[in-house]
């Protein structure tokens, strides 16, 4: 510093002050602070630290301490620091996931557990749900569940509350499908009404059954700083938009899930419960895994990019992002590599 230099930093220290900045300098050290700046210079202070250097700033804070840094922001300012975190983290969140024994549901259960969540895995009594839950440890519990049954879904929610204390997230992955044309002119046979009804009941009514019951329990939660009490994630399909031949029942069931996403999000908005839906494309689930390799390669080639089948964990990752991003609400997200299904 010279007399002509303006003092950039003035540090007043008394014997009673806690040392905010301890700076250790030797002749070989580079100047910690470069005061003279040009228009091209950006760095005000260049700090060279070694393992032997003492921490430049040691700050001790107690509950009674005032906030060390208070940042006043205007509407035009970009937020430099978020003091109150509004983001929801999966760690310690409590989730109920239907269809959790296989495919997209299982991938979601596994990801949530790895991220530190507690999960009630719901699937049919005949599924491998018990073994899957056991393999994932004490933070995963299996609840035999038919999603169309009010008593089954209620029992699963009660497990979440009794074992883990509450319900933060509900993910619906349970679903079925059939491939039947509306009318078979060769056999002069119409689409069986029972098959159509079964798909609608499982996919659409089952999803709504989980939503309506889970919302009631989430509404009992204490809201976070944003006023949020819970998150609901549903599973539709690109068939809701690009239904193929033989998919009348399946496309109708998934289209209904797409259609009810926004109104339900609006219904639950005053309680701080967000609702989103994922519409996946072609994923490497057990159903597609059972197909001949030639067929699998052909299906993968129809995906523009990346030209492959989706990994179930990529679906699970999007579930996590929906949970953690508080501005995602009332939205249906296609997860399909830009595919548009052929007729």
Rosetta silent file (secondary structure, phi, psi, omega in degrees, C-alpha in Angstrom):
SEQUENCE: XXXXXXXXXXXXXXXXXXXXXXXXXXXXXXXXXXXXXXXXXXXXXXXXXXXXXXXXXXXXXXXXXXXXXXXXXXXXXXXXXXXXXXXXXXXXXXXXXXXXXXXXXXXXXXXXXXXXXXXXXXXXXXXXXXXXXXXXXXXXXXXXXXXXXXXXXXXXXXXXXXXXXXXXXXXXXXXXXXXXXXXXXXXXXXXXXXXXXXXXXXXXXXXXXXXXXXXXXXXXXXXXXXXXXXXXXXXXXXXXXXXXXXXXXXXXXXXXXXXXXXXXXXXXXXXXXXXXXXXXXXXXXXXXXXXXXXXXXXXXXXXXXXXXXXXXXXXXXXXXXXXXXXXXXXXXXXXXXXXXXXX
SCORE:     score description
SCORE:     0.000 S_00000001
   1 L     0.000  136.593  171.390    0.000    0.000    0.000 S_00000001
   2 L  -111.914  173.094  179.803    1.184    3.585   -0.782 S_00000001
   3 L   -64.372  -27.016 -179.500   -0.245    6.828    0.401 S_00000001
   4 L   -80.218  -18.919  179.454   -1.987    7.174   -2.954 S_00000001
   5 L   -73.455  140.769  173.787   -3.625    3.777   -2.650 S_00000001
   6 L   -86.666  138.246 -178.216   -7.090    3.720   -1.224 S_00000001
   7 L   -72.556  116.258 -179.768   -7.463    1.241    1.589 S_00000001
   8 L   -77.347  -36.154 -176.806   -9.697   -1.529    0.296 S_00000001
   9 L  -132.436  123.830  175.527  -10.044   -3.315    3.563 S_00000001
  10 L  -111.516  124.697 -176.576   -9.809   -1.787    7.023 S_00000001
  11 L  -121.246  112.673  176.730   -9.591   -4.253    9.878 S_00000001
  12 L   -97.186  125.284 -176.228   -9.858   -3.004   13.422 S_00000001
  13 L  -125.944  136.448  171.008   -8.718   -5.515   15.984 S_00000001
  14 L  -119.372  170.642 -179.708   -8.716   -5.333   19.777 S_00000001
  15 L   -64.879  -26.731 -178.662   -7.426   -7.829   22.283 S_00000001
  16 L   -86.004  -15.752 -179.359  -10.992   -8.866   23.013 S_00000001
  17 L   -70.264  146.073  170.278  -11.937   -9.345   19.375 S_00000001
  18 L   -77.454  137.508 -177.367  -11.968  -12.834   17.942 S_00000001
  19 L   -69.650  111.706  179.213   -9.472  -13.025   15.115 S_00000001
  20 L   -75.986  -39.120 -177.485  -11.590  -13.013   11.996 S_00000001
  21 E  -133.899  118.547  174.867   -8.687  -13.409    9.637 S_00000001
  22 L  -105.908  118.691 -173.930   -5.305  -14.875   10.531 S_00000001
  23 L  -117.021  120.978 -179.922   -2.841  -14.319    7.712 S_00000001
  24 L  -105.706  119.571 -176.448    0.500  -16.051    7.674 S_00000001
  25 L  -130.453  138.946  173.254    2.980  -14.562    5.235 S_00000001
  26 L  -120.561  173.028  179.006    6.649  -15.250    4.466 S_00000001
  27 L   -62.780  -26.825 -178.067    9.018  -13.618    2.003 S_00000001
  28 L   -85.835  -12.554  179.646    8.347  -16.466   -0.376 S_00000001
  29 L   -69.761  147.616  172.249    4.569  -16.106   -0.167 S_00000001
  30 L   -75.869  149.902  178.880    2.798  -14.417   -2.993 S_00000001
  31 L   -55.848  123.951 -177.059    1.036  -11.230   -2.041 S_00000001
  32 L   -66.459  -37.406 -178.070   -2.282  -12.310   -0.611 S_00000001
  33 E  -125.554  125.986  175.162   -4.115   -9.255   -1.789 S_00000001
  34 L   -98.859  116.765 -172.505   -3.377   -7.335   -4.956 S_00000001
  35 L   -85.391  -40.547 -178.624   -4.633   -3.826   -4.476 S_00000001
  36 L   -76.442  125.035 -176.608   -3.900   -2.291   -7.862 S_00000001
  37 L  -122.821  144.314  170.840   -6.500   -3.368  -10.369 S_00000001
  38 L  -107.462  172.901 -179.345   -6.873   -2.779  -14.081 S_00000001
  39 L   -63.906  -27.624 -178.898  -10.059   -2.976  -16.093 S_00000001
  40 L   -83.860  -17.501 -179.989   -9.071   -6.409  -17.267 S_00000001
  41 L   -74.720  140.452  175.322   -8.351   -7.650  -13.763 S_00000001
  42 L  -112.320  -39.665 -171.198  -11.171   -9.468  -12.086 S_00000001
  43 L   -78.280  120.072  176.188   -9.605  -10.942   -8.979 S_00000001
  44 L   -76.950  -39.491 -177.159   -9.451   -8.562   -6.037 S_00000001
  45 E  -133.080  125.525  172.917   -7.638  -11.002   -3.833 S_00000001
  46 L  -106.132  123.454 -173.408   -5.481  -13.933   -4.848 S_00000001
  47 L  -118.398  124.189  179.296   -4.941  -16.265   -1.976 S_00000001
  48 L  -106.384  117.932 -176.803   -2.339  -18.975   -1.946 S_00000001
  49 L  -118.939  140.156  171.944   -2.968  -21.609    0.665 S_00000001
  50 L  -118.492  173.631  179.018   -0.910  -24.632    1.664 S_00000001
  51 L   -63.257  -25.417 -178.912   -1.676  -27.372    4.113 S_00000001
  52 L   -86.152  -13.951  179.330    0.498  -25.556    6.620 S_00000001
  53 L   -67.824  145.091  175.028   -1.287  -22.243    6.234 S_00000001
  54 L   -80.182  150.734  179.755   -3.664  -21.310    8.972 S_00000001
  55 L   -56.459  129.191 -177.230   -7.264  -20.785    8.019 S_00000001
  56 L   -63.214  -38.848 -179.633   -7.643  -17.261    6.747 S_00000001
  57 E  -130.542  119.112  175.788  -10.937  -16.781    8.405 S_00000001
  58 L  -113.034  118.076 -174.391  -12.034  -18.641   11.512 S_00000001
  59 L  -122.391  119.950  176.326  -15.561  -17.799   12.485 S_00000001
  60 L  -101.525  127.129 -177.384  -17.239  -19.092   15.598 S_00000001
  61 L  -125.975  131.038  173.930  -21.010  -18.771   15.630 S_00000001
  62 L  -109.402  172.369  179.382  -23.407  -19.525   18.463 S_00000001
  63 L   -61.645  -25.409 -178.780  -27.176  -19.554   18.439 S_00000001
  64 L   -87.738   -9.920 -179.669  -27.102  -16.095   19.991 S_00000001
  65 L   -68.450  146.080  174.610  -24.780  -14.648   17.367 S_00000001
  66 L   -78.108  155.737 -179.601  -26.272  -12.272   14.873 S_00000001
  67 L   -55.438  125.731 -176.639  -26.088  -13.264   11.245 S_00000001
  68 L   -65.685  -36.519 -179.374  -22.514  -12.606   10.147 S_00000001
  69 L  -128.442  121.349  175.451  -23.523  -11.615    6.675 S_00000001
  70 L  -113.011  123.735 -174.818  -26.793   -9.947    5.828 S_00000001
  71 L  -112.194  118.093  177.519  -27.432   -9.559    2.160 S_00000001
  72 L   -92.490  124.520 -176.925  -30.018   -7.089    0.994 S_00000001
  73 L  -115.254  143.396  171.753  -31.438   -8.044   -2.377 S_00000001
  74 L  -100.023  172.379 -178.654  -33.651   -6.068   -4.721 S_00000001
  75 L   -62.573  -27.070 -178.447  -36.140   -7.573   -7.135 S_00000001
  76 L   -87.330  -14.469 -179.293  -33.627   -7.142   -9.940 S_00000001
  77 L   -73.695  146.062  170.742  -30.759   -8.717   -8.025 S_00000001
  78 L   -81.768  140.758 -177.394  -29.859  -12.325   -8.610 S_00000001
  79 L   -69.982  115.876  179.261  -29.956  -14.300   -5.399 S_00000001
  80 L   -83.829  -38.386 -178.282  -26.365  -14.727   -4.255 S_00000001
  81 L  -136.556  133.195  172.407  -27.135  -16.628   -1.099 S_00000001
  82 L  -101.214  109.857 -178.087  -30.209  -18.517   -0.013 S_00000001
  83 L   -75.814  -43.398  176.805  -30.326  -18.282    3.764 S_00000001
  84 L  -101.757  118.507 -177.560  -33.497  -20.293    4.083 S_00000001
  85 L   -84.552  121.161  179.577  -33.389  -23.392    1.968 S_00000001
  86 L   -92.916  -13.259 -175.736  -36.728  -24.185    0.362 S_00000001
  87 L   -69.310  139.322  175.441  -35.514  -27.261   -1.454 S_00000001
  88 L   -90.835  133.614  177.571  -36.786  -30.610   -0.231 S_00000001
  89 L  -107.345  147.816  178.840  -34.140  -33.283    0.071 S_00000001
  90 L   -69.145  -24.728 -179.802  -34.780  -36.997   -0.190 S_00000001
  91 L   -59.581  122.003 -179.598  -32.635  -37.585    2.862 S_00000001
  92 L    72.808    1.653  174.183  -35.003  -38.535    5.686 S_00000001
  93 L   -70.741  152.659  179.846  -38.073  -38.017    3.480 S_00000001
  94 E  -113.072  124.185 -174.893  -40.803  -40.643    3.843 S_00000001
  95 E  -128.032  147.806  168.143  -42.261  -42.062    0.635 S_00000001
  96 E  -112.606  125.997 -176.690  -44.877  -44.554   -0.467 S_00000001
  97 E  -126.654  117.487  179.728  -44.088  -46.053   -3.880 S_00000001
  98 E   -89.451  155.636 -176.092  -46.543  -48.327   -5.694 S_00000001
  99 L    65.918   28.098 -170.397  -45.426  -50.892   -8.233 S_00000001
 100 L   -81.807   -0.730 -176.496  -42.160  -50.895   -6.317 S_00000001
 101 L   -85.656  -16.265 -177.298  -41.191  -54.537   -6.769 S_00000001
 102 L  -155.831  168.013  172.830  -40.037  -54.238  -10.384 S_00000001
 103 H    58.967 -137.648 -177.015  -39.318  -51.936  -13.304 S_00000001
 104 H   -62.712  -37.788 -179.951  -39.643  -48.193  -12.888 S_00000001
 105 H   -64.370  -44.179 -179.743  -41.070  -48.554   -9.395 S_00000001
 106 H   -64.664  -42.305  178.481  -38.210  -50.669   -8.126 S_00000001
 107 H   -59.816  -37.098  179.268  -35.633  -48.290   -9.579 S_00000001
 108 H   -69.020  -42.824  176.645  -37.377  -45.442   -7.771 S_00000001
 109 H   -58.870  -47.549 -177.154  -37.410  -47.330   -4.478 S_00000001
 110 H   -63.778  -42.684  179.128  -33.708  -48.139   -4.791 S_00000001
 111 H   -64.561  -44.413 -179.250  -32.731  -44.558   -5.651 S_00000001
 112 H   -60.958  -42.224  179.259  -34.781  -43.091   -2.825 S_00000001
 113 H   -63.608  -43.431  179.418  -33.215  -45.492   -0.327 S_00000001
 114 H   -62.222  -30.714 -179.480  -29.703  -44.647   -1.576 S_00000001
 115 L   -84.322    1.165  175.309  -30.485  -40.964   -1.115 S_00000001
 116 L    96.501   10.811  178.437  -31.429  -41.555    2.520 S_00000001
 117 L   -81.529  166.838  173.879  -35.219  -41.694    2.227 S_00000001
 118 E  -113.442  132.194 -168.692  -37.511  -44.094    4.050 S_00000001
 119 E  -129.333  135.278  166.305  -39.828  -46.058    1.774 S_00000001
 120 E  -100.112  110.336 -178.567  -42.979  -48.134    2.019 S_00000001
 121 E   -84.638  119.606 -178.514  -42.772  -50.396   -1.031 S_00000001
 122 E  -111.061  130.144  174.244  -46.240  -51.261   -2.323 S_00000001
 123 E  -163.596  173.488 -177.281  -46.983  -54.071   -4.745 S_00000001
 124 L   -62.142  151.796  178.967  -49.234  -57.058   -5.143 S_00000001
 125 L   -58.170  -27.069 -178.474  -48.982  -59.864   -2.549 S_00000001
 126 L   -83.984   -2.901 -177.573  -47.787  -62.188   -5.327 S_00000001
 127 L   -80.702  179.775  176.725  -44.876  -59.897   -6.224 S_00000001
 128 L   -92.405   19.426 -175.425  -41.278  -60.056   -5.015 S_00000001
 129 H   -55.084  -40.079 -179.189  -41.862  -56.924   -2.952 S_00000001
 130 H   -61.486  -46.252 -178.831  -41.046  -58.557    0.374 S_00000001
 131 H   -67.269  -38.973  179.364  -37.647  -59.785   -0.840 S_00000001
 132 H   -62.936  -47.441 -179.020  -36.836  -56.459   -2.516 S_00000001
 133 H   -61.541  -42.390 -179.564  -37.656  -54.510    0.630 S_00000001
 134 H   -61.888  -37.968 -178.226  -35.629  -56.886    2.796 S_00000001
 135 H   -70.746  -17.556 -176.701  -32.602  -56.492    0.526 S_00000001
 136 L   -97.308   -1.366  173.517  -32.709  -52.696    0.901 S_00000001
 137 L    96.856 -173.644 -170.951  -32.494  -52.621    4.682 S_00000001
 138 L   -70.893  -15.794  179.366  -34.513  -51.320    7.579 S_00000001
 139 L   -86.296    6.255  177.246  -35.534  -48.099    5.851 S_00000001
 140 E  -127.671  126.872 -178.365  -37.652  -50.041    3.351 S_00000001
 141 E  -125.696  136.825  179.153  -40.850  -51.840    4.334 S_00000001
 142 E   -90.973  136.064  174.814  -43.107  -53.940    2.104 S_00000001
 143 E  -129.818  109.975  178.938  -46.855  -53.460    2.155 S_00000001
 144 E   -57.854  122.884 -170.674  -48.950  -55.873    0.020 S_00000001
 145 L  -144.563  126.855  164.321  -51.130  -53.521   -1.982 S_00000001
 146 L   -98.959  115.269 -172.106  -53.758  -53.586   -4.686 S_00000001
 147 L   -65.087  -15.383  177.946  -53.874  -49.918   -5.687 S_00000001
 148 L   -85.268   -4.842 -178.412  -57.582  -50.164   -6.497 S_00000001
 149 L   -98.384  122.718  178.302  -58.327  -51.149   -2.895 S_00000001
 150 H   -63.838  -40.202 -178.399  -58.983  -48.334   -0.436 S_00000001
 151 H   -67.881  -38.183  179.110  -58.154  -50.549    2.525 S_00000001
 152 H   -65.362  -46.363 -178.987  -54.850  -51.728    1.016 S_00000001
 153 H   -66.798  -40.509  177.771  -53.660  -48.209    0.209 S_00000001
 154 H   -60.715  -40.818  179.221  -54.797  -46.921    3.603 S_00000001
 155 H   -63.019  -40.030  179.104  -52.850  -49.712    5.308 S_00000001
 156 H   -64.960  -40.973  179.042  -49.697  -48.774    3.385 S_00000001
 157 H   -66.023  -37.781  178.756  -50.058  -45.130    4.388 S_00000001
 158 H   -66.462  -32.263  175.861  -50.565  -46.090    8.018 S_00000001
 159 H   -63.981  -43.270  178.529  -47.333  -48.091    7.904 S_00000001
 160 H   -58.401  -43.097 -177.378  -45.529  -44.960    6.722 S_00000001
 161 H   -72.296  -43.685 -175.902  -46.982  -42.967    9.592 S_00000001
 162 H   -72.798  -36.539 -177.040  -46.536  -45.559   12.333 S_00000001
 163 H   -89.467  -37.395 -173.670  -43.005  -46.635   11.380 S_00000001
 164 H  -115.450   -4.650  171.527  -41.544  -43.442    9.947 S_00000001
 165 L    96.037  -17.270 -176.924  -43.750  -40.746   11.483 S_00000001
 166 L  -173.976 -175.074  174.247  -45.329  -39.105    8.434 S_00000001
 167 L  -135.360  121.710 -179.829  -45.733  -39.137    4.650 S_00000001
 168 L  -105.643  -34.510 -171.986  -43.827  -36.689    2.420 S_00000001
 169 E  -138.317  139.553  172.313  -43.920  -38.283   -1.036 S_00000001
 170 E  -128.509  123.450  179.632  -46.217  -40.625   -2.962 S_00000001
 171 E  -119.160  123.038  179.834  -45.060  -42.117   -6.278 S_00000001
 172 E  -102.348  113.246  177.552  -47.476  -44.208   -8.361 S_00000001
 173 L  -120.398   -5.325 -178.555  -45.786  -46.689  -10.701 S_00000001
 174 L   -68.768  137.458  179.417  -48.290  -49.553  -10.583 S_00000001
 175 L  -174.378  161.634  178.279  -49.910  -50.270  -13.925 S_00000001
 176 L  -136.250  168.082  177.859  -51.013  -52.828  -16.477 S_00000001
 177 L  -153.174  155.892  174.456  -51.537  -52.889  -20.229 S_00000001
 178 L  -134.595  159.107  177.118  -53.181  -54.888  -23.007 S_00000001
 179 L  -123.378   90.085 -177.028  -52.747  -54.894  -26.774 S_00000001
 180 L  -138.334  128.386  177.315  -56.197  -55.364  -28.323 S_00000001
 181 L   -71.352  156.685 -177.658  -57.677  -53.574  -31.319 S_00000001
 182 L   -58.499  -38.044  177.239  -61.040  -51.905  -30.944 S_00000001
 183 E  -147.983  130.872  176.224  -62.595  -54.449  -33.295 S_00000001
 184 E   -94.942  101.575 -175.424  -61.169  -57.617  -34.806 S_00000001
 185 L   -73.573  -22.619  177.317  -62.790  -57.764  -38.225 S_00000001
 186 L   -69.764  -45.444 -179.349  -61.265  -61.146  -39.028 S_00000001
 187 L   -94.937   -0.793 -178.722  -62.847  -62.786  -35.990 S_00000001
 188 L    51.639   52.865 -175.635  -65.766  -60.344  -35.892 S_00000001
 189 E  -133.174  125.740  177.677  -65.017  -59.696  -32.259 S_00000001
 190 E   -78.304  162.111  174.305  -65.079  -56.352  -30.407 S_00000001
 191 L   -55.522  129.238  179.807  -62.552  -55.354  -27.779 S_00000001
 192 L   -62.714  125.473 -179.339  -63.507  -57.131  -24.559 S_00000001
 193 H   -64.192  -32.619  179.782  -65.077  -54.579  -22.244 S_00000001
 194 H   -62.773  -39.436  179.037  -63.678  -56.406  -19.249 S_00000001
 195 H   -66.094  -43.034  178.796  -60.110  -55.879  -20.514 S_00000001
 196 H   -61.553  -45.427 -178.577  -60.711  -52.188  -21.118 S_00000001
 197 H   -63.327  -40.290 -179.261  -62.264  -51.801  -17.678 S_00000001
 198 H   -61.632  -43.784 -179.505  -59.386  -53.630  -15.972 S_00000001
 199 H   -66.375  -44.890  178.860  -56.765  -51.322  -17.493 S_00000001
 200 H   -62.960  -42.429 -177.536  -58.722  -48.179  -16.627 S_00000001
 201 H   -64.142  -45.343 -177.726  -59.387  -49.404  -13.101 S_00000001
 202 H   -70.904  -52.035 -172.630  -55.767  -50.277  -12.366 S_00000001
 203 H   -75.726  -49.628 -175.146  -54.000  -47.413  -14.094 S_00000001
 204 H   -85.673  -56.049 -177.563  -56.374  -44.494  -13.722 S_00000001
 205 H   -67.230  -38.124  177.764  -58.558  -45.300  -10.744 S_00000001
 206 H   -61.560  -43.531  177.928  -55.663  -46.941   -8.899 S_00000001
 207 H   -62.976  -44.798 -179.752  -53.521  -43.834   -9.366 S_00000001
 208 H   -65.859  -35.025  177.929  -56.331  -41.550   -8.224 S_00000001
 209 H   -60.491  -42.854  178.231  -56.983  -43.786   -5.225 S_00000001
 210 H   -66.118  -43.506 -178.341  -53.380  -43.334   -4.091 S_00000001
 211 H   -59.566  -51.912 -172.562  -53.500  -39.578   -4.715 S_00000001
 212 H   -65.114  -35.276 -179.349  -56.694  -38.905   -2.790 S_00000001
 213 H   -80.710  -39.036  178.759  -55.665  -40.932    0.246 S_00000001
 214 H   -65.228  -37.655 -179.222  -52.030  -39.811    0.330 S_00000001
 215 H   -59.518  -39.275  179.837  -53.083  -36.160    0.104 S_00000001
 216 H   -61.158  -40.795  179.799  -55.098  -36.495    3.296 S_00000001
 217 H   -74.183  -38.814  178.214  -52.102  -37.715    5.268 S_00000001
 218 H   -61.838  -33.892 -178.989  -49.718  -35.162    3.728 S_00000001
 219 L   -62.231  -16.251  178.578  -52.101  -32.408    4.742 S_00000001
 220 L   -84.336  -10.257 -177.984  -51.302  -33.197    8.390 S_00000001
 221 L   -70.980  153.328  170.616  -47.616  -32.325    7.922 S_00000001
 222 L   -75.209  132.751 -178.630  -46.099  -29.110    9.191 S_00000001
 223 L   -71.267  152.520  174.153  -45.339  -26.900    6.163 S_00000001
 224 L   -83.441 -169.659 -175.460  -41.794  -25.900    5.273 S_00000001
 225 L   -64.248  -21.441  176.913  -40.744  -22.292    4.663 S_00000001
 226 L   -88.315   -7.727 -175.110  -42.456  -22.405    1.259 S_00000001
 227 L    88.340    9.527 -178.010  -45.649  -23.778    2.780 S_00000001
 228 L   -81.521  139.243  177.869  -45.075  -27.188    1.193 S_00000001
 229 L  -118.251  -17.511 -178.532  -46.424  -30.301    2.887 S_00000001
 230 E  -177.545  169.722 -179.514  -45.896  -33.035    0.299 S_00000001
 231 E  -136.230  135.393  177.479  -45.227  -34.150   -3.272 S_00000001
 232 E  -120.365  129.124  179.611  -47.170  -36.574   -5.478 S_00000001
 233 E  -122.613  124.970  179.799  -45.640  -38.090   -8.630 S_00000001
 234 E  -108.674  162.043  177.858  -47.738  -40.088  -11.094 S_00000001
 235 E  -117.250  117.927  173.945  -46.732  -42.262  -14.044 S_00000001
 236 L  -105.762 -133.701  179.489  -48.418  -41.812  -17.408 S_00000001
 237 L  -173.285  156.412  173.050  -46.870  -42.754  -20.774 S_00000001
 238 L   -63.285  -17.239  176.340  -46.096  -41.315  -24.188 S_00000001
 239 H   -63.117  -19.995  176.000  -49.061  -43.480  -25.225 S_00000001
 240 H   -63.965  -25.546 -179.564  -51.205  -40.715  -23.719 S_00000001
 241 H  -109.204  -36.554 -173.220  -50.106  -38.645  -26.720 S_00000001
 242 H  -122.711   47.899 -177.985  -48.971  -41.190  -29.315 S_00000001
 243 L   -57.845  135.430 -178.122  -51.194  -44.198  -28.690 S_00000001
 244 L   -96.597  173.898  176.141  -50.539  -47.033  -31.121 S_00000001
 245 L   -57.518  136.009  179.896  -52.821  -49.606  -32.655 S_00000001
 246 L    85.392    0.852 -176.368  -54.159  -51.905  -29.987 S_00000001
 247 L  -109.575   23.975 -178.120  -53.540  -49.336  -27.234 S_00000001
 248 H   -56.510  -46.887 -178.369  -57.009  -47.834  -26.891 S_00000001
 249 H   -68.011  -47.321 -177.099  -57.369  -48.991  -23.287 S_00000001
 250 H   -65.250  -46.628 -179.558  -53.796  -48.208  -22.261 S_00000001
 251 H   -63.279  -38.188  178.538  -53.706  -44.813  -23.972 S_00000001
 252 H   -64.359  -41.602 -178.264  -57.053  -43.885  -22.439 S_00000001
 253 H   -67.078  -38.848 -179.328  -55.863  -44.815  -18.950 S_00000001
 254 H   -78.864  -33.890  175.786  -52.641  -42.824  -19.265 S_00000001
 255 H   -62.625  -34.380  178.051  -54.336  -39.916  -20.998 S_00000001
 256 H   -66.527  -37.713  177.953  -56.655  -39.653  -18.010 S_00000001
 257 H   -65.219  -42.602  176.229  -53.658  -39.400  -15.663 S_00000001
 258 H   -59.358  -46.137 -175.526  -52.224  -36.618  -17.824 S_00000001
 259 H   -66.381  -29.443 -176.631  -55.577  -34.854  -17.845 S_00000001
 260 H   -92.776   -4.241 -177.610  -56.108  -34.924  -14.093 S_00000001
 261 H   -60.670  -52.895 -177.370  -52.606  -33.737  -13.147 S_00000001
 262 H   -65.808  -48.798  179.700  -53.280  -29.998  -13.355 S_00000001
 263 H   -61.881  -34.362  177.782  -56.727  -29.939  -11.708 S_00000001
 264 H   -69.998  -39.158  176.427  -55.485  -32.078   -8.812 S_00000001
 265 H   -59.425  -38.458  178.379  -52.438  -29.821   -8.413 S_00000001
 266 H   -71.039  -38.455  177.492  -54.849  -26.898   -8.200 S_00000001
 267 H   -58.094  -39.890 -171.921  -57.097  -28.769   -5.769 S_00000001
 268 H   -97.418    0.352 -174.590  -54.207  -29.382   -3.398 S_00000001
 269 H   -62.935  -35.231 -177.581  -52.348  -26.104   -3.842 S_00000001
 270 H   -70.709  -12.728  175.274  -53.869  -24.434   -0.781 S_00000001
 271 H  -103.602    3.805  177.483  -52.379  -27.202    1.362 S_00000001
 272 L    71.581   35.351  177.959  -48.942  -26.978   -0.228 S_00000001
 273 E  -112.330  117.558 -179.050  -49.042  -30.371   -1.939 S_00000001
 274 E   -87.769  149.871 -179.192  -47.420  -30.485   -5.376 S_00000001
 275 E  -136.479  123.499  176.087  -48.520  -32.892   -8.124 S_00000001
 276 E  -134.988  160.662  178.926  -46.541  -33.851  -11.243 S_00000001
 277 E  -131.792  140.647  174.678  -46.692  -36.660  -13.777 S_00000001
 278 E  -106.040  132.887  176.528  -43.952  -38.366  -15.792 S_00000001
 279 E  -112.881   88.859 -177.212  -44.761  -39.716  -19.264 S_00000001
 280 E   -75.057  154.268  174.493  -41.960  -42.192  -20.013 S_00000001
 281 L   -92.266 -128.745 -178.338  -41.160  -43.546  -23.446 S_00000001
 282 L   -88.985  113.527 -178.708  -39.463  -46.878  -24.103 S_00000001
 283 E  -119.045  152.754 -177.329  -37.666  -48.091  -20.982 S_00000001
 284 L   -80.632   70.298  179.278  -35.746  -51.272  -20.284 S_00000001
 285 L   -94.697  170.517  178.967  -38.317  -52.736  -17.924 S_00000001
 286 H   -54.880  -32.266  178.993  -39.008  -56.450  -17.351 S_00000001
 287 H   -62.596  -48.610  179.107  -41.753  -56.265  -20.001 S_00000001
 288 H   -74.313  -27.150  178.565  -39.351  -55.153  -22.727 S_00000001
 289 H   -64.985  -23.690 -178.959  -36.596  -57.372  -21.351 S_00000001
 290 L   -81.224   -8.817 -179.243  -38.756  -60.374  -22.213 S_00000001
 291 L   -79.994  155.650  175.880  -38.817  -59.451  -25.899 S_00000001
 292 L   -59.074  148.535 -176.450  -36.404  -60.970  -28.445 S_00000001
 293 H   -58.862  -34.903  179.179  -33.154  -59.034  -28.786 S_00000001
 294 H   -61.324  -41.369  179.845  -33.958  -58.224  -32.417 S_00000001
 295 H   -69.338  -40.628  179.493  -37.173  -56.534  -31.352 S_00000001
 296 H   -61.115  -42.580  179.258  -35.424  -54.666  -28.529 S_00000001
 297 H   -65.123  -38.780  178.325  -32.822  -53.302  -30.945 S_00000001
 298 H   -64.132  -44.852  179.519  -35.525  -52.179  -33.342 S_00000001
 299 H   -61.153  -42.016  179.560  -37.403  -50.386  -30.571 S_00000001
 300 H   -62.829  -35.179 -178.175  -34.205  -48.693  -29.428 S_00000001
 301 H   -69.402  -15.813  179.805  -33.512  -47.503  -32.983 S_00000001
 302 L   -84.224   -6.885  178.378  -36.802  -45.603  -33.022 S_00000001
 303 L   -88.234  120.447 -177.519  -35.598  -43.292  -30.254 S_00000001
 304 L   -56.199  -55.067  177.616  -33.963  -40.192  -31.814 S_00000001
 305 L  -167.795  136.136   -6.716  -31.450  -39.555  -29.027 S_00000001
 306 L   -69.776  140.889 -172.005  -30.065  -41.150  -27.047 S_00000001
 307 L   -81.999   76.363 -179.576  -30.778  -44.048  -29.382 S_00000001
 308 L  -164.976  172.408  173.559  -31.400  -46.710  -26.785 S_00000001
 309 L   -76.496  147.836  178.926  -33.983  -47.849  -24.286 S_00000001
 310 E   -69.118  147.691  174.536  -34.264  -45.729  -21.174 S_00000001
 311 L   -87.305  130.965 -179.881  -32.650  -46.904  -17.972 S_00000001
 312 H   -52.359  -30.608  179.196  -35.191  -47.227  -15.141 S_00000001
 313 H   -68.416  -22.257  176.019  -32.874  -45.232  -12.876 S_00000001
 314 H   -69.907  -34.434  172.389  -33.266  -42.291  -15.264 S_00000001
 315 H   -65.613  -45.829  179.975  -36.961  -42.352  -14.498 S_00000001
 316 H   -61.499  -36.802  178.911  -36.153  -42.566  -10.785 S_00000001
 317 H   -62.890  -40.631  177.872  -33.771  -39.635  -11.135 S_00000001
 318 H   -65.910  -37.587  174.147  -36.565  -37.493  -12.561 S_00000001
 319 H   -56.637  -45.631  179.412  -38.772  -38.499   -9.630 S_00000001
 320 H   -61.025  -43.821 -179.011  -36.038  -37.246   -7.317 S_00000001
 321 H   -63.178  -38.615  178.552  -35.744  -33.972   -9.232 S_00000001
 322 H   -63.584  -43.000  179.332  -39.490  -33.398   -9.021 S_00000001
 323 H   -62.475  -41.238 -171.331  -39.409  -33.941   -5.271 S_00000001
 324 H   -85.759  -17.563 -179.245  -36.441  -31.629   -4.794 S_00000001
 325 L  -100.263  108.769 -172.033  -37.474  -28.766   -7.080 S_00000001
 326 L   -70.577  -11.389  179.980  -40.227  -26.744   -5.377 S_00000001
 327 L   -92.241   -6.399  177.300  -41.357  -24.963   -8.558 S_00000001
 328 L   -81.729  114.081 -178.466  -42.346  -28.126  -10.398 S_00000001
 329 L  -159.688  139.459  177.667  -46.098  -28.434  -10.008 S_00000001
 330 L    67.095   21.816 -172.517  -49.073  -29.319  -12.191 S_00000001
 331 L  -116.092  145.366  171.818  -46.742  -30.436  -14.954 S_00000001
 332 E  -109.821  124.639 -175.791  -46.484  -33.529  -17.168 S_00000001
 333 E  -112.838  119.256  173.978  -42.920  -34.267  -18.259 S_00000001
 334 E   -77.088  131.677  178.365  -42.165  -36.495  -21.237 S_00000001
 335 E  -124.365   84.825 -164.659  -39.077  -38.614  -20.612 S_00000001
 336 L  -146.998    7.233 -179.774  -38.620  -40.248  -23.989 S_00000001
 337 L    63.253   25.776  178.206  -35.503  -39.208  -25.930 S_00000001
 338 L    72.038   20.114  179.622  -37.749  -37.212  -28.325 S_00000001
 339 L   -72.119  144.844  167.778  -39.575  -40.319  -29.552 S_00000001
 340 L  -127.793  115.070 -170.366  -42.931  -40.047  -31.293 S_00000001
 341 L   -64.738  141.835  176.033  -44.479  -43.471  -31.477 S_00000001
 342 L   -71.956  158.651  179.120  -45.384  -44.974  -34.836 S_00000001
 343 L   -59.562    0.000    0.000  -49.026  -45.913  -35.467 S_00000001
